[in-house]
Amino acid sequence: MRSRVERLVSVKAVYVVLVVSMSFVGIFPAGGAAFAKRAAASAGAGDTPGGTRLAAAKNSGMSESENAADSLEKSVAVSPTAGQATEDMTSYAADVKIDPASKTATGSVHIRFAPRDPDYVYLHLYPLAFTEKKSGGLWLEILGKNAVPGTYHITKLVVQGKPASYQIDGTVVKVGLGKAVSAKEGELQYAQASTQAGLQATAQATAQATTQPIDLELDFEMTLPLNMGRMSYDEHAIWLGNWLPVLAVYDASGWHLDPYGPVGDPFYTETANYQVQLTIPAGYQFVSTATDRNIAGKELQTGEITYSLQAKRVRDFSLVIMDNTYQHAETPVGNTWVRSWWRQGDSAGQVKRNHEAAVKALAYFQAQFGAYPYPEYDTVRIGGNINGMEYPGIVFLDGSHYQGDHLSSIPTVVHETAHQWFYGLVGNNQVEEAWLDEGLAEYASLAFMVNAYPELAGEQVVGRMVRGTTGFYDKKGLKPWMALSRFPDNESYSNLVYSRTTTMLWLLREAWGEQRLHAMLRRFVAAHQHGIATGKGWVEALTAEAGEDASLFIKYWLLLDRSQEQAAEAWLDRQRAAKR
């Protein structure tokens, strides 16, 4: 996601690091690279807003975990699902009705999953974050001063067809599985023995008990909140991001029950299959994560239309309901239709510019990082003030990108498109390791922009870089590789997570060459497609490609350990020498 902070600092937010690139491609004179590199090394700049990570979490009474990035040795262990898709055992079947007049959504969601815990499962219900009025400057920044809370009610919750006990804590629902998951009694008795065989039997019994699919059904009634964020409405559209219940991730660190915070993207999700029955009034349009181009619906006697939607191997399911003021253009890119949606009265120049950027970026990223596996990719104009927000197969862009005549919308369109690879295809813990998807997406955007839109560079970029080269974050204990809850504001998050990570990657590009770096990124995407990548896994991949331990290089750039600056520079020098 590109936050409003990114817009406020304009080109700096996107391309404080572009100065480095310009030095290397000859736009700035010799010596400019050294200046740019030293300046960038003392700070960073970036892109987005996010959340908080609780290890095994608040709902289970556990304290907040020690930050995973305090040292490489303590970095988050590779998830059991890293590089693996979970959709074969996880599916969501939703039947929902959206009423634009009353701004309500009602329906049911049936989730089939393989339990990771024999006693409980946890769900994220992010709409609960907006059932009470928020206070504080950070919430005001993303929701607006006139935000109005919505409502959310669970009207039924059953497991294996029987009413289930549940507890709500913030945006997390703890659901008891009861006797739905139980190992064979005899096996458990045998497993009581304190022998190695007994321990193995315990593991086998538990594994057998927790691999049988569980069926959970949740019925809900929701009144939409009015705000400037990811889920709201205006007079022409309803946009629904992070609105359906989603299973919390359980990995080697335990349950991830992160609350919805005002900084960054506070989400961590695995892939699943979605089937959605959507009912809306006739006369309205919609666009979603699903393949919905030219889809036909079933007309009802009520004057409504029901559509059957399907999306496979995706991390979320987002939706925008639009009135007849919306128009769209579409262009094929390989096997994918790129579609752009805007409103009557929007700037024709901006509409054309944004659509062309999406088309060009998708084609470039496919060539560089691997095929885009979905039939459609939609960019959708919404209301609000989010700048840009990515979801599988669809991104939200606020109205400022469709007004006037300017180039500042292009970096946002490109960045959100890059997220289709880094977040969409390659998942990660966006709460604890936001740098992994945001940094790679920002680097990919920069690599594309340098060649496709060189007019965005120049003196303005230099000015933004100078303002972005701050050296005090380390004194405050801030760094790119830390949990979202530790960032005091969106500006520090932006300056560290995006630009510093991007600068690091651009220096790798300079040392190795674009072809080698992009080949590594292609392999990284292929290895983790539809699965979960980790920071630890990235360090291992970097070490393997470099042929020597990359941990000191990472400590300097991502942990902001200034004692490792010379070691990081020496590591880069050796990489340059090896290239020659």
N, C-alpha and C positions, 0 to 999 in steps of 0.2 A: 504494500500500500504506500502511496505517496501522500503524506500529510499536508495540511495547510501550511505548516512551517516551511515545507519545501517550496511552496509557491511564493511565500513572503521573501525568501532570500533568492528567489528566481534561479538564475543559472547556477549560482553557487550550490544550491541544494542538489542540483543534478550533476553538475560537472565542475566542482571545485578541482577535481582531479584531471579535468580535460586539459589543463595547462601542461601537465606531465605528458599527456598524449601528444599535444601539439609540438612539444619540444622534440619528441622522438620521430614524428613524421615530417619535421622540417618547417612547421609553421612559425615556430619561434627560433631564434638564432641559437647557434651552439653556445652552451653554457646555461641556456634557459632550463635545460633538463636538470642540471645540478641544483639550481635555485629552487625549481619547482619541487624536486624530490625532497630537499631538506625542509622546505616549508611544509609540504604535505606530511612529512614524517613527524612533525611536531604537533599535528592535530588530526583533522579529518573533516568530513562533511557527509551528509547522507540523505535519508528519505523515509518517513512513515510515522504513525502512532501505535499501543500494545498492552500488556497484562502482567501477571504474577505467577510464579510456579510454587506450588506447595508439594513437597515430597510426601507421598502417601496421604497427605493433606489435611486441610482444615477440617473437613467433614469427618475424618476418622480420628480427630483429636491430636494429630501429630503436628510438630512445630515446623516452621518454614525451613526448608532444606538449606544447607550450606551451599553457597553458589558454586555451580559446577565448574566454573572457569577460573577459580582462584588459583589453580595450577593445572598444568596439563595432566598431571598424575591423577587429579581428582575430577577430571572432566567426565561428563556423562558417559556412562558405558554404552556400548553399541546396543541398541534395542534388539530384542529377540526377533522383531519383525523387520529389522533393517534390511533393505534390499528385497523384501518380500511383500507381495500384495496380500491383503487380508480379505479381499472382497468375496472369495469363495465361501467364507463362513459368515460374512456380515452383509446383511441386506436390509434396506429400508423400503417399506411399502406404505405410502402415504395417500390418504384420501382427504383432500382439503377443498374448502369452499371459501373464496375471497369475495367480499362485498365492498366494492369501492365506495358506495354511498355511505355506509356506516363505518367504514374503515375497520372492518373486523375480519378475522380469519378463524375458521372452525374446522375441526377434522380429527382424524386419528392417524397415528403412525405405528406401524407394526415393524418391530426390529427383530431379526433373527441373527443370533450371534453365538460364537463359541465362548463360553465364560472363561475368564482368566482367574477368577476367584470363586471358590465353591459357595460362598455365603452371600456375596453382594455384587451388584454392578452399579456403576455410577453413570449418570447422564449429565451432559451440559444442556441447560435450558437458558440460552443467552437472552431471550426476551425478558426474563425475570430481572435483568439488570436495569430495565427501564420502566419498572412498575412503581418506582418511587422517584421523587424529585432529587436530582443530583446537585451537589454544591461544590464549590471550589473552582479555582481558575482553570485547571486542566479539563474538567468536565465542561465548563462553560466554553472552552476553546473548541471542543469537538461537537457539542450538542447545541450550542447557541443559547442566548439569554432568554428566549421565549419557549424553551422546551416544555412539553406537556407529557407527563407520564402516561403509559398505557396500562392495560390490565392483562393478566395471564392466569388462567385457572385450569388445573388438571381435573377433568370430570370423571376419568376412569383410568386405572392403571392395573393391569393384570399380567401375571407371569404364568406361562403354561396354562392359560385359560382360567386361572384362579386369582382373586383379588390379592394384591401384594402390598406389604407394608412399605412405606417410604418416608423419607425425611428430606426436607428442603433446607439447604443452607446456602444463602446467596443465590448463585446461578447453578448450583450443583444439586442433583437429586440422587440420594442414596436409596437404592431399591433392594429390598431383601429378596433373595432367591428361594428362601424356605427350603423345602425338600426337593425342589426342582433339580438340584444338583447333589448327588450323593454317591459315594463309592460303595462297592459291594461290602456288606458288613463283615464277611469272612476275611476279605482282603485287608480291611482296616484292622481287624483284630490281629492278624498275622503281622501287620506292619508295626504293631506296638513294640515288638522286640527291638532292643537297642543294638542290634547287630547290623553289619553292612547289608546283609540280605534284607533285613527288616526295613532299613532306610530306603533301599531300592524298591521294595514292595510299596512303601508309602508313596514314593514318587510315581510309580506305575499306576497305583490306584487313583491317585489324585489326577494324573494326566488323563486316565480313562474317564473319570467322572467329569472332567471339565472340557472334554472335546465334543460332547454331545450338544447339538444346537439347542439353544434356549429361545423361546418366543416370548417377547414382551410387547404389550400393546398399551399405548398411551393416547387418551382422547383429551383434546384441549379446546378452550375458547380463548381467543385473544383479541383485545382491542389495541390497535397499533398506536405506538407513541408518536408524538409529533416532535421531531428534532432535526438536527442537521447531519445525522450520522448514517450508519450502514443500513438501518431498518426504520423506514418512516414513509411519509407520503407528502404530496402537495396536490394542487388542483388538477394535475394531469396524470399523475402516476403514483403507484405504490411500489416501493422497492424493498425486497425482502432478502437481506443478507444475514447469515447465521441465525436463522429463524426456526428451523426444525430441530427437534431433539437429536443429539448426537452422542454416541458412546464416548466416555472418557477413555483415554489411552492408558493401558497398563503395560509397563515395560520393566526392564531390569531395575529401574529406580522406584518401582511401585506405581500407584495410581497418580495420574496427573490431573489434579482438581483445581486448576488455576481459575481465579475469579476474573471477571471482565473488568479490566482496568482502563484508564484513560490514555495510556501511552502505548504505542505500538499496536501490533496485531496479537491479541492474547489467545491464540488458538494453537492447538496441536491435535491433528486428526489423522486417522488412517483411511485408506481407500475402502470403498464399499460400492455396492450396486444399489441404484435407486429406481423405484417405480412409483410414479406420482399420478394420481387421478386428480386433475385440477378442474374445478367448476367455477366459472366466472360469468357475469352477465353478457349477453350478446351485445356486440358493438364495441367490445374491448379487445385489445391485442395483448400479447404477452411474449416474453422472451425469457429463456431459462438456461440452466446448465445442460438440459436435455437436448437431443436432436429434435428441434421443433420447426424447422423450415418446411413450409407448405403442409403442415400437419392439419388434418381434418378432425373436427370435433363432432360430438353427438349432441344434437339439439334436444333440449328438454321442454316439456310443456310449460315450465315455469318461466320461460324466456331466457334460460341460461344455457350454456354450452359446456359440456364436459370433454376434456382432452386427456388422452392417455400418454404419459411421458415416460421416457426411459433414459437413464444415464448409467453407464458402466464404468467401474474403476475410477471413481472420482472421490474427492475428499469432503465435498459438501454439495448442497443443492440450493442454488440461488434462483431468484425469480423476480421479474419486474412486470407489473400489470400496467398497461398504457391505454389512454383514450385515443380517439381518432385524430388528434393533433400530431401524433407521431408518424414519422416516415422513416424509410430505411433504404440503404444502398447495399449491394452485395457484390463481391468479387471472388472468384475461385483462386485459391492458392494451393496447388497440388490437389489433394483429395479433400481439402477443407474449404468451406464457404466462409469468408470473412464478411460479417455484416455489421453495419454501423447504424445506430438508431438515434434520431434527433427529433426536435419539435418544430412545427411550423413557426416561422419567425426567427429561428436561429440563423446566425451568420452563415451564408452559403460558402464563403471562403473558409471559415473554420471547419464546417462540416466536411468539405473536400479535403482539407489539410489533415484532419484527424483520421479520416478513412484511409487516405493514402499512407499515412504513417503506420497504421495497423497492418495494412496489406504488406508493405515493404518489410516491416519488422518481423512478421510471422514467417515470411519467406526466408529472410536472413537467418533467423534463429533455427529454422528447420535445417538449413544447409550447414550451420555451424555446430549445432548441439544435438541433432537427431530429429526424426520425424515427429510431427504433431499428430497424435493418434485419434483425434476426435473429428467428426464430420463438420463441426461448426465452431466458430469463434465470434462472439458478439461483443461489441463495445456499445454501451447504453448510456445515454444522457439521462441523468436523474436530477432531482433537486438537491437540497442539502449543501454541505460545505466540506465534503470529505476529500476533495481533490480527485483522488482515484483509489479504487479498491478492487483487488483481484479475487476472483472465484474461479472454479474450474469451468472453462469454456465460456466465461462471461466476465466482463469487468464493468464497474460503475464509474462514470465520469460526471462530476458535477457541472452545473450549467455555465460556470465561468469559462469553460473550455469551448463553448459554442457561441460566445459573444465577442464582438469587436473584430479586430484583425491583428493577430499576434502569433508568435511562434512558441510561446511558453507552454501551450498544450501538448506539443509534440513529445517532449521528454516524459510527460506523464503517460501518454498513450503507449509509448515504447516500453517504459518501465513495467507497466502492468502487463503488457504482452510478454515480456521476458519472464514474468512470474508464472506463466503457463508451464514453463519448464522448471523453474526454481521456486517451488511451493506446490505447483500443480502436479507435475510428473514426479519430481523428487521432493518428497515431503521432509519435514524437519520439525523439531520443537521450536516453534516461533516465539515461545515465551522465554526460554533459557538461551537459545542460540539464534536469535533474530538475525545476526550477522550472516548466517549461512545462506538463507534464502534472499535476504535483502541485499547483501553484498554481492552475491553472484548475479542477481537480477540487475543490479546497478552497473556492475562491470559489463555484462552482456549488452545493456543499453548503451553504454559508453562506446563499446567496440563498434556497434552499429552506427551510432550517431556521428562518429568521427568521419566516416566515409559518406554517409547518406545526407547529413545536414551540417556541413562544415560552417555554414553561415551562423550557427549558434555560438561559434567560438569568437575569440577576439579580446579586445581590451576589457569588455565587461566581465569576461571569465577571469582575467587576471585580477581585477578588482575584487571579485567575489572570493577568489582564492586567498588573497591577502587578508580579507576579513574573516575567512574561515580557518586560518592557521593559528589555532589557540593551543597553548602549551600548559594549561592549568588543570585539565581534566584528571591527570594522574594524581595531582595533589589532593583532589577531591575523592580519590578512590574510584573514579569512573573509568570504564573501559568498554570496548565493543562487545567482548565476550562476557556478559553478565545478564542476570534476569531482568526482565522489563520493570519489575517492581522497584529496582534500585536506581532507575533513571529519574531524576527530579523533575524533568520537563521534556517536552518534545524536541527542543532545540539540541540539548545534549545528546539525546537519542539519535537525532538526525546526524549530528556532526561526527558521532563515533561509529554508529552501526553502518552507515552507508559510505561516507567518503573515505574513512580510514581503511575499511575493508577493500573498497574499490582501488584506493591508492596502492595497497599491498598487491592486489592482483595485477594492476597495471605495471608495476615494477617487475613482476614475474614475466609479464608479456615482453617487456623490454629486454629482460635477461634471456628468455628462451625463444622469443619470436611468437607471433600470433598463432602460427600453424601448430606449434607444439602445445601451447597452452590450451588451444581450443580442442585439440585431439584428446588431451587429458580430461577436459570438461565433458566431451562426448562420452568417454568411457565412464566417467562418474555418473552421468545421466543414465547410461545403459545399465550400470550396476545397481542403481537404486530406483529405477523407474517403477512407479506405483508402490514403492516402499518408503522406508524412513532412512534418511541419511543423518549422520551425527557429526559434530565438530571433530570428535576423535577420529572418525572415519576419514574426514577430510585431511587431517594432519597425516594420517597413515598414507593416504593416496598421494599427498604432496611429497612426503619422504620417499616413497617408492619411485615417483617420477624424477625427483631430483638426484637420487642415488646417494643421498646422505640425510642424516637426521635434520628435520626442518623445525624442531621444537623451539629453538632459540629465536628463529625468524618469526614464528607464530607468537611467542611470548612478547616480543617487542611490539608487533603490529596489533595483535588482538587482545592481549592482556595488558598492554601499555606499560610494560616493564622497561623503563628507560635504561636500566643497568645493562640491558641486552642490545642496546642500539649498535654498538660497534660489532658485536657478534652477528647481528642481523645483516649489517652492511657487508661484513666479510663473507657471510654465506652467499649473499647476492653476487659479490665479486667472483666467487668461485664458480657460480652458475654461469656468469657471463664468460669467464675464461673457458669453461668446458664447452660452451656453445661454439666459440671460435676454434 
